[in-house]
Amino acid sequence: MTSPFDVTIEVAEVLSAEPFPEARKPELVKLTLDCGDRELQSAAQLGYHHDVDDLVGRQVLCVTDLGTVNIAGFESQALTVGVPGDDGNPVLVTPDKQVPLGGELY
């Protein structure tokens, strides 16, 4: 199905999550994402509301075609999608049930 957006937003599963102490922002987390047909890395601003151990195995939405950004020596290949929580800090956008990996938002 063709997306009406100018970017591709896909479902991915978090394979690994770890703190990112080298980054200037302490709330950044290093993620490895399974998009179904490939793995991508993401530096996600999730440290405010999410424990890294609780992220593994979760499905998330991520923008996959913005290109690569180098953050403190880490190649971030996808933008994990979040919305502001009550305190203004990012909260993950996730499907409300398990769906196939790589599925595109439309």
N, CA, C and O atoms as CSV, one atom per row, in Angstrom:
chain,resi,resn,atom,element,x,y,z
A,1,MET,N,N,0.848,-1.179,0.000
A,1,MET,CA,C,0.000,0.000,0.000
A,1,MET,C,C,0.891,1.240,0.000
A,1,MET,O,O,1.934,1.251,0.655
A,2,THR,N,N,0.500,2.256,-0.710
A,2,THR,CA,C,1.269,3.485,-0.807
A,2,THR,C,C,0.904,4.421,0.340
A,2,THR,O,O,-0.273,4.625,0.637
A,3,SER,N,N,1.921,4.985,0.977
A,3,SER,CA,C,1.720,5.896,2.094
A,3,SER,C,C,1.426,7.305,1.589
A,3,SER,O,O,2.033,7.742,0.611
A,4,PRO,N,N,0.501,8.034,2.240
A,4,PRO,CA,C,0.253,9.415,1.848
A,4,PRO,C,C,1.320,10.368,2.403
A,4,PRO,O,O,1.318,11.558,2.088
A,5,PHE,N,N,2.225,9.843,3.223
A,5,PHE,CA,C,3.267,10.663,3.830
A,5,PHE,C,C,4.469,10.765,2.905
A,5,PHE,O,O,4.639,9.938,2.010
A,6,ASP,N,N,5.307,11.781,3.118
A,6,ASP,CA,C,6.536,11.927,2.351
A,6,ASP,C,C,7.661,11.082,2.928
A,6,ASP,O,O,8.761,11.050,2.375
A,7,VAL,N,N,7.396,10.403,4.026
A,7,VAL,CA,C,8.373,9.525,4.655
A,7,VAL,C,C,7.730,8.161,4.868
A,7,VAL,O,O,6.507,8.028,4.828
A,8,THR,N,N,8.555,7.160,5.093
A,8,THR,CA,C,8.064,5.816,5.373
A,8,THR,C,C,8.140,5.568,6.873
A,8,THR,O,O,9.209,5.669,7.476
A,9,ILE,N,N,7.001,5.242,7.469
A,9,ILE,CA,C,6.932,4.920,8.889
A,9,ILE,C,C,6.586,3.440,8.986
A,9,ILE,O,O,5.533,3.006,8.519
A,10,GLU,N,N,7.488,2.666,9.602
A,10,GLU,CA,C,7.340,1.220,9.664
A,10,GLU,C,C,7.272,0.725,11.104
A,10,GLU,O,O,7.687,1.405,12.042
A,11,VAL,N,N,6.730,-0.489,11.242
A,11,VAL,CA,C,6.726,-1.180,12.524
A,11,VAL,C,C,8.041,-1.937,12.656
A,11,VAL,O,O,8.473,-2.613,11.722
A,12,ALA,N,N,8.673,-1.820,13.818
A,12,ALA,CA,C,9.906,-2.550,14.104
A,12,ALA,C,C,9.818,-3.114,15.516
A,12,ALA,O,O,9.063,-2.621,16.354
A,13,GLU,N,N,10.600,-4.151,15.759
A,13,GLU,CA,C,10.710,-4.705,17.108
A,13,GLU,C,C,12.072,-4.336,17.666
A,13,GLU,O,O,13.081,-4.432,16.967
A,14,VAL,N,N,12.105,-3.918,18.914
A,14,VAL,CA,C,13.362,-3.568,19.562
A,14,VAL,C,C,14.093,-4.864,19.909
A,14,VAL,O,O,13.622,-5.651,20.729
A,15,LEU,N,N,15.254,-5.078,19.274
A,15,LEU,CA,C,16.081,-6.249,19.545
A,15,LEU,C,C,17.015,-6.016,20.715
A,15,LEU,O,O,17.265,-6.923,21.509
A,16,SER,N,N,17.531,-4.801,20.821
A,16,SER,CA,C,18.404,-4.451,21.944
A,16,SER,C,C,18.255,-2.979,22.260
A,16,SER,O,O,17.943,-2.165,21.391
A,17,ALA,N,N,18.482,-2.657,23.511
A,17,ALA,CA,C,18.430,-1.269,23.984
A,17,ALA,C,C,19.496,-1.103,25.056
A,17,ALA,O,O,19.634,-1.932,25.955
A,18,GLU,N,N,20.244,-0.016,24.942
A,18,GLU,CA,C,21.292,0.225,25.943
A,18,GLU,C,C,21.469,1.720,26.161
A,18,GLU,O,O,21.184,2.524,25.273
A,19,PRO,N,N,21.937,2.083,27.339
A,19,PRO,CA,C,22.206,3.496,27.611
A,19,PRO,C,C,23.216,4.048,26.607
A,19,PRO,O,O,23.969,3.298,25.985
A,20,PHE,N,N,23.217,5.363,26.464
A,20,PHE,CA,C,24.090,6.033,25.500
A,20,PHE,C,C,24.840,7.153,26.222
A,20,PHE,O,O,24.576,8.330,25.972
A,21,PRO,N,N,25.772,6.804,27.117
A,21,PRO,CA,C,26.451,7.821,27.925
A,21,PRO,C,C,27.333,8.775,27.123
A,21,PRO,O,O,27.647,9.866,27.599
A,22,GLU,N,N,27.740,8.379,25.909
A,22,GLU,CA,C,28.594,9.240,25.085
A,22,GLU,C,C,27.829,10.427,24.496
A,22,GLU,O,O,28.439,11.422,24.104
A,23,ALA,N,N,26.526,10.331,24.432
A,23,ALA,CA,C,25.698,11.395,23.839
A,23,ALA,C,C,25.615,12.592,24.787
A,23,ALA,O,O,25.725,12.439,26.004
A,24,ARG,N,N,25.421,13.775,24.221
A,24,ARG,CA,C,25.266,14.985,25.039
A,24,ARG,C,C,23.992,14.957,25.856
A,24,ARG,O,O,23.948,15.483,26.968
A,25,LYS,N,N,22.945,14.336,25.300
A,25,LYS,CA,C,21.669,14.253,26.004
A,25,LYS,C,C,21.617,12.917,26.748
A,25,LYS,O,O,21.637,11.864,26.111
A,26,PRO,N,N,21.552,12.936,28.069
A,26,PRO,CA,C,21.579,11.685,28.831
A,26,PRO,C,C,20.349,10.805,28.621
A,26,PRO,O,O,20.376,9.623,28.963
A,27,GLU,N,N,19.282,11.355,28.071
A,27,GLU,CA,C,18.066,10.570,27.870
A,27,GLU,C,C,18.096,9.745,26.580
A,27,GLU,O,O,17.158,8.991,26.319
A,28,LEU,N,N,19.154,9.872,25.766
A,28,LEU,CA,C,19.253,9.083,24.540
A,28,LEU,C,C,19.570,7.626,24.860
A,28,LEU,O,O,20.327,7.323,25.781
A,29,VAL,N,N,18.968,6.729,24.073
A,29,VAL,CA,C,19.139,5.290,24.213
A,29,VAL,C,C,19.514,4.733,22.841
A,29,VAL,O,O,18.944,5.145,21.831
A,30,LYS,N,N,20.474,3.793,22.793
A,30,LYS,CA,C,20.834,3.111,21.548
A,30,LYS,C,C,19.900,1.927,21.356
A,30,LYS,O,O,19.778,1.074,22.236
A,31,LEU,N,N,19.236,1.876,20.196
A,31,LEU,CA,C,18.333,0.772,19.890
A,31,LEU,C,C,18.802,0.032,18.641
A,31,LEU,O,O,19.324,0.647,17.712
A,32,THR,N,N,18.619,-1.270,18.620
A,32,THR,CA,C,18.720,-2.064,17.409
A,32,THR,C,C,17.304,-2.521,17.100
A,32,THR,O,O,16.633,-3.107,17.950
A,33,LEU,N,N,16.850,-2.250,15.875
A,33,LEU,CA,C,15.467,-2.487,15.480
A,33,LEU,C,C,15.391,-3.535,14.371
A,33,LEU,O,O,16.178,-3.505,13.425
A,34,ASP,N,N,14.441,-4.458,14.494
A,34,ASP,CA,C,14.162,-5.438,13.452
A,34,ASP,C,C,12.957,-4.944,12.666
A,34,ASP,O,O,11.843,-4.887,13.188
A,35,CYS,N,N,13.190,-4.586,11.400
A,35,CYS,CA,C,12.116,-4.084,10.536
A,35,CYS,C,C,11.560,-5.187,9.633
A,35,CYS,O,O,10.881,-4.897,8.649
A,36,GLY,N,N,11.839,-6.421,9.957
A,36,GLY,CA,C,11.336,-7.541,9.163
A,36,GLY,C,C,12.330,-8.028,8.143
A,36,GLY,O,O,12.731,-9.192,8.174
A,37,ASP,N,N,12.739,-7.156,7.237
A,37,ASP,CA,C,13.677,-7.552,6.193
A,37,ASP,C,C,15.081,-7.002,6.423
A,37,ASP,O,O,15.993,-7.275,5.643
A,38,ARG,N,N,15.256,-6.225,7.497
A,38,ARG,CA,C,16.576,-5.658,7.793
A,38,ARG,C,C,16.597,-5.148,9.231
A,38,ARG,O,O,15.554,-4.932,9.849
A,39,GLU,N,N,17.812,-4.960,9.746
A,39,GLU,CA,C,17.990,-4.368,11.069
A,39,GLU,C,C,18.518,-2.950,10.899
A,39,GLU,O,O,19.357,-2.689,10.037
A,40,LEU,N,N,18.021,-2.043,11.724
A,40,LEU,CA,C,18.470,-0.655,11.734
A,40,LEU,C,C,18.812,-0.255,13.153
A,40,LEU,O,O,18.351,-0.868,14.116
A,41,GLN,N,N,19.629,0.784,13.271
A,41,GLN,CA,C,19.965,1.358,14.575
A,41,GLN,C,C,19.247,2.686,14.734
A,41,GLN,O,O,18.978,3.387,13.759
A,42,SER,N,N,18.939,3.019,15.990
A,42,SER,CA,C,18.300,4.302,16.259
A,42,SER,C,C,18.797,4.850,17.594
A,42,SER,O,O,18.901,4.120,18.579
A,43,ALA,N,N,19.097,6.130,17.610
A,43,ALA,CA,C,19.376,6.828,18.863
A,43,ALA,C,C,18.075,7.525,19.237
A,43,ALA,O,O,17.697,8.522,18.622
A,44,ALA,N,N,17.396,6.999,20.242
A,44,ALA,CA,C,16.058,7.465,20.580
A,44,ALA,C,C,16.053,8.188,21.914
A,44,ALA,O,O,16.715,7.768,22.863
A,45,GLN,N,N,15.306,9.270,21.978
A,45,GLN,CA,C,15.224,10.091,23.185
A,45,GLN,C,C,14.133,9.515,24.101
A,45,GLN,O,O,13.034,10.061,24.197
A,46,LEU,N,N,14.463,8.396,24.772
A,46,LEU,CA,C,13.460,7.651,25.531
A,46,LEU,C,C,13.777,7.504,27.007
A,46,LEU,O,O,12.979,6.930,27.749
A,47,GLY,N,N,14.909,8.001,27.448
A,47,GLY,CA,C,15.343,7.780,28.821
A,47,GLY,C,C,14.459,8.369,29.898
A,47,GLY,O,O,14.589,7.996,31.064
A,48,TYR,N,N,13.565,9.275,29.548
A,48,TYR,CA,C,12.696,9.882,30.551
A,48,TYR,C,C,11.613,8.929,31.045
A,48,TYR,O,O,11.335,8.866,32.243
A,49,HIS,N,N,11.003,8.188,30.119
A,49,HIS,CA,C,9.833,7.387,30.459
A,49,HIS,C,C,10.026,5.883,30.309
A,49,HIS,O,O,9.135,5.113,30.670
A,50,HIS,N,N,11.167,5.448,29.787
A,50,HIS,CA,C,11.330,4.035,29.463
A,50,HIS,C,C,12.643,3.498,30.022
A,50,HIS,O,O,13.703,4.085,29.806
A,51,ASP,N,N,12.568,2.387,30.734
A,51,ASP,CA,C,13.748,1.668,31.199
A,51,ASP,C,C,14.259,0.835,30.026
A,51,ASP,O,O,13.465,0.176,29.355
A,52,VAL,N,N,15.562,0.851,29.766
A,52,VAL,CA,C,16.095,0.144,28.598
A,52,VAL,C,C,15.729,-1.335,28.614
A,52,VAL,O,O,15.490,-1.914,27.554
A,53,ASP,N,N,15.679,-1.960,29.785
A,53,ASP,CA,C,15.345,-3.383,29.864
A,53,ASP,C,C,13.904,-3.656,29.438
A,53,ASP,O,O,13.601,-4.751,28.964
A,54,ASP,N,N,13.022,-2.691,29.598
A,54,ASP,CA,C,11.617,-2.864,29.238
A,54,ASP,C,C,11.356,-2.626,27.744
A,54,ASP,O,O,10.272,-2.936,27.251
A,55,LEU,N,N,12.331,-2.087,27.032
A,55,LEU,CA,C,12.141,-1.791,25.611
A,55,LEU,C,C,12.319,-3.014,24.712
A,55,LEU,O,O,11.679,-3.109,23.665
A,56,VAL,N,N,13.176,-3.944,25.108
A,56,VAL,CA,C,13.472,-5.115,24.274
A,56,VAL,C,C,12.200,-5.944,24.094
A,56,VAL,O,O,11.505,-6.269,25.056
A,57,GLY,N,N,11.917,-6.277,22.826
A,57,GLY,CA,C,10.738,-7.064,22.493
A,57,GLY,C,C,9.511,-6.243,22.153
A,57,GLY,O,O,8.527,-6.786,21.651
A,58,ARG,N,N,9.547,-4.947,22.413
A,58,ARG,CA,C,8.403,-4.080,22.103
A,58,ARG,C,C,8.380,-3.722,20.628
A,58,ARG,O,O,9.425,-3.584,19.992
A,59,GLN,N,N,7.193,-3.576,20.100
A,59,GLN,CA,C,7.052,-3.045,18.751
A,59,GLN,C,C,6.934,-1.533,18.840
A,59,GLN,O,O,6.262,-0.998,19.722
A,60,VAL,N,N,7.599,-0.852,17.913
A,60,VAL,CA,C,7.609,0.609,17.863
A,60,VAL,C,C,7.380,1.052,16.426
A,60,VAL,O,O,7.500,0.254,15.497
A,61,LEU,N,N,7.054,2.312,16.250
A,61,LEU,CA,C,6.984,2.906,14.920
A,61,LEU,C,C,8.244,3.725,14.706
A,61,LEU,O,O,8.712,4.413,15.614
A,62,CYS,N,N,8.794,3.646,13.487
A,62,CYS,CA,C,10.007,4.404,13.200
A,62,CYS,C,C,10.004,4.870,11.746
A,62,CYS,O,O,9.494,4.188,10.857
A,63,VAL,N,N,10.586,6.046,11.529
A,63,VAL,CA,C,10.767,6.591,10.184
A,63,VAL,C,C,12.069,5.994,9.663
A,63,VAL,O,O,13.112,6.096,10.310
A,64,THR,N,N,12.001,5.370,8.489
A,64,THR,CA,C,13.149,4.592,8.013
A,64,THR,C,C,13.853,5.155,6.788
A,64,THR,O,O,14.823,4.562,6.316
A,65,ASP,N,N,13.391,6.280,6.263
A,65,ASP,CA,C,14.019,6.769,5.034
A,65,ASP,C,C,14.495,8.223,5.126
A,65,ASP,O,O,14.429,8.970,4.149
A,66,LEU,N,N,14.965,8.608,6.292
A,66,LEU,CA,C,15.492,9.970,6.464
A,66,LEU,C,C,16.996,10.050,6.247
A,66,LEU,O,O,17.568,11.140,6.238
A,67,GLY,N,N,17.638,8.895,6.070
A,67,GLY,CA,C,19.088,8.884,5.958
A,67,GLY,C,C,19.709,8.586,7.311
A,67,GLY,O,O,19.012,8.294,8.283
A,68,THR,N,N,21.021,8.663,7.355
A,68,THR,CA,C,21.772,8.314,8.557
A,68,THR,C,C,22.325,9.566,9.215
A,68,THR,O,O,22.781,10.492,8.544
A,69,VAL,N,N,22.275,9.576,10.549
A,69,VAL,CA,C,22.843,10.673,11.332
A,69,VAL,C,C,23.854,10.072,12.300
A,69,VAL,O,O,23.564,9.079,12.967
A,70,ASN,N,N,25.040,10.672,12.379
A,70,ASN,CA,C,26.060,10.202,13.309
A,70,ASN,C,C,25.933,10.991,14.605
A,70,ASN,O,O,26.070,12.215,14.613
A,71,ILE,N,N,25.670,10.286,15.695
A,71,ILE,CA,C,25.529,10.916,17.003
A,71,ILE,C,C,26.569,10.296,17.928
A,71,ILE,O,O,26.458,9.129,18.304
A,72,ALA,N,N,27.561,11.066,18.287
A,72,ALA,CA,C,28.635,10.621,19.184
A,72,ALA,C,C,29.216,9.280,18.745
A,72,ALA,O,O,29.442,8.393,19.568
A,73,GLY,N,N,29.461,9.136,17.426
A,73,GLY,CA,C,30.068,7.935,16.896
A,73,GLY,C,C,29.100,6.787,16.640
A,73,GLY,O,O,29.515,5.710,16.213
A,74,PHE,N,N,27.822,7.006,16.895
A,74,PHE,CA,C,26.788,5.981,16.671
A,74,PHE,C,C,25.986,6.366,15.446
A,74,PHE,O,O,25.511,7.497,15.342
A,75,GLU,N,N,25.829,5.427,14.508
A,75,GLU,CA,C,25.111,5.686,13.274
A,75,GLU,C,C,23.616,5.411,13.479
A,75,GLU,O,O,23.191,4.257,13.530
A,76,SER,N,N,22.832,6.477,13.596
A,76,SER,CA,C,21.388,6.343,13.768
A,76,SER,C,C,20.742,6.321,12.391
A,76,SER,O,O,20.835,7.288,11.635
A,77,GLN,N,N,20.079,5.197,12.067
A,77,GLN,CA,C,19.534,4.964,10.729
A,77,GLN,C,C,18.015,5.097,10.668
A,77,GLN,O,O,17.437,5.060,9.582
A,78,ALA,N,N,17.368,5.250,11.809
A,78,ALA,CA,C,15.912,5.357,11.861
A,78,ALA,C,C,15.531,6.318,12.984
A,78,ALA,O,O,16.255,6.463,13.969
A,79,LEU,N,N,14.398,6.963,12.819
A,79,LEU,CA,C,13.884,7.880,13.835
A,79,LEU,C,C,12.704,7.201,14.521
A,79,LEU,O,O,11.648,7.025,13.914
A,80,THR,N,N,12.879,6.823,15.771
A,80,THR,CA,C,11.807,6.191,16.528
A,80,THR,C,C,10.783,7.259,16.886
A,80,THR,O,O,11.143,8.339,17.356
A,81,VAL,N,N,9.501,6.955,16.662
A,81,VAL,CA,C,8.440,7.949,16.784
A,81,VAL,C,C,7.884,7.999,18.205
A,81,VAL,O,O,7.597,6.969,18.813
A,82,GLY,N,N,7.742,9.209,18.714
A,82,GLY,CA,C,7.151,9.425,20.031
A,82,GLY,C,C,6.300,10.681,20.031
A,82,GLY,O,O,6.319,11.468,19.084
A,83,VAL,N,N,5.559,10.851,21.103
A,83,VAL,CA,C,4.743,12.048,21.297
A,83,VAL,C,C,5.021,12.569,22.700
A,83,VAL,O,O,5.461,11.808,23.561
A,84,PRO,N,N,4.770,13.863,22.948
A,84,PRO,CA,C,5.032,14.404,24.281
A,84,PRO,C,C,4.089,13.814,25.329
A,84,PRO,O,O,2.878,13.738,25.121
A,85,GLY,N,N,4.661,13.401,26.450
A,85,GLY,CA,C,3.863,12.959,27.589
A,85,GLY,C,C,3.371,14.161,28.375
A,85,GLY,O,O,3.570,15.303,27.959
A,86,ASP,N,N,2.735,13.915,29.501
A,86,ASP,CA,C,2.214,14.995,30.348
A,86,ASP,C,C,3.296,15.996,30.751
A,86,ASP,O,O,3.022,17.184,30.923
A,87,ASP,N,N,4.532,15.500,30.899
A,87,ASP,CA,C,5.637,16.371,31.304
A,87,ASP,C,C,6.406,16.942,30.108
A,87,ASP,O,O,7.415,17.625,30.285
A,88,GLY,N,N,5.922,16.657,28.883
A,88,GLY,CA,C,6.572,17.170,27.677
A,88,GLY,C,C,7.664,16.273,27.131
A,88,GLY,O,O,8.170,16.526,26.037
A,89,ASN,N,N,8.043,15.232,27.859
A,89,ASN,CA,C,9.089,14.322,27.406
A,89,ASN,C,C,8.506,13.206,26.550
A,89,ASN,O,O,7.354,12.822,26.746
A,90,PRO,N,N,9.295,12.669,25.586
A,90,PRO,CA,C,8.779,11.699,24.623
A,90,PRO,C,C,8.287,10.387,25.232
A,90,PRO,O,O,8.895,9.827,26.145
A,91,VAL,N,N,7.171,9.926,24.692
A,91,VAL,CA,C,6.598,8.618,24.992
A,91,VAL,C,C,6.460,7.897,23.650
A,91,VAL,O,O,6.009,8.492,22.672
A,92,LEU,N,N,6.844,6.628,23.601
A,92,LEU,CA,C,6.801,5.856,22.353
A,92,LEU,C,C,5.403,5.752,21.765
A,92,LEU,O,O,4.410,5.673,22.488
A,93,VAL,N,N,5.350,5.755,20.434
A,93,VAL,CA,C,4.125,5.422,19.710
A,93,VAL,C,C,4.266,3.957,19.319
A,93,VAL,O,O,5.229,3.575,18.655
A,94,THR,N,N,3.300,3.136,19.733
A,94,THR,CA,C,3.372,1.700,19.487
A,94,THR,C,C,2.031,1.181,18.987
A,94,THR,O,O,0.993,1.770,19.289
A,95,PRO,N,N,2.034,0.079,18.222
A,95,PRO,CA,C,0.763,-0.549,17.844
A,95,PRO,C,C,0.074,-1.079,19.103
A,95,PRO,O,O,0.746,-1.425,20.075
A,96,ASP,N,N,-1.255,-1.146,19.094
A,96,ASP,CA,C,-1.958,-1.627,20.284
A,96,ASP,C,C,-2.059,-3.146,20.345
A,96,ASP,O,O,-2.562,-3.692,21.327
A,97,LYS,N,N,-1.579,-3.843,19.294
A,97,LYS,CA,C,-1.432,-5.292,19.316
A,97,LYS,C,C,-0.294,-5.655,18.369
A,97,LYS,O,O,0.127,-4.831,17.558
A,98,GLN,N,N,0.207,-6.894,18.471
A,98,GLN,CA,C,1.305,-7.339,17.620
A,98,GLN,C,C,0.879,-7.301,16.157
A,98,GLN,O,O,-0.216,-7.741,15.807
A,99,VAL,N,N,1.752,-6.773,15.311
A,99,VAL,CA,C,1.514,-6.699,13.876
A,99,VAL,C,C,2.784,-7.149,13.156
A,99,VAL,O,O,3.846,-7.204,13.776
A,100,PRO,N,N,2.700,-7.476,11.856
A,100,PRO,CA,C,3.897,-7.905,11.126
A,100,PRO,C,C,4.963,-6.807,11.095
A,100,PRO,O,O,4.658,-5.632,10.890
A,101,LEU,N,N,6.218,-7.215,11.302
A,101,LEU,CA,C,7.338,-6.275,11.251
A,101,LEU,C,C,7.504,-5.738,9.840
A,101,LEU,O,O,7.320,-6.468,8.866
A,102,GLY,N,N,7.851,-4.468,9.731
A,102,GLY,CA,C,8.044,-3.833,8.430
A,102,GLY,C,C,6.759,-3.254,7.855
A,102,GLY,O,O,6.790,-2.575,6.829
A,103,GLY,N,N,5.623,-3.519,8.514
A,103,GLY,CA,C,4.359,-2.956,8.032
A,103,GLY,C,C,4.423,-1.435,8.063
A,103,GLY,O,O,4.925,-0.845,9.020
A,104,GLU,N,N,3.909,-0.803,7.002
A,104,GLU,CA,C,3.986,0.645,6.889
A,104,GLU,C,C,2.705,1.316,7.381
A,104,GLU,O,O,1.600,0.825,7.151
A,105,LEU,N,N,2.876,2.431,8.055
A,105,LEU,CA,C,1.761,3.262,8.483
A,105,LEU,C,C,1.130,3.895,7.257
A,105,LEU,O,O,1.836,4.404,6.386
A,106,TYR,N,N,-0.187,3.868,7.184
A,106,TYR,CA,C,-0.897,4.519,6.076
A,106,TYR,C,C,-2.139,5.195,6.568
A,106,TYR,O,O,-2.868,5.797,5.780
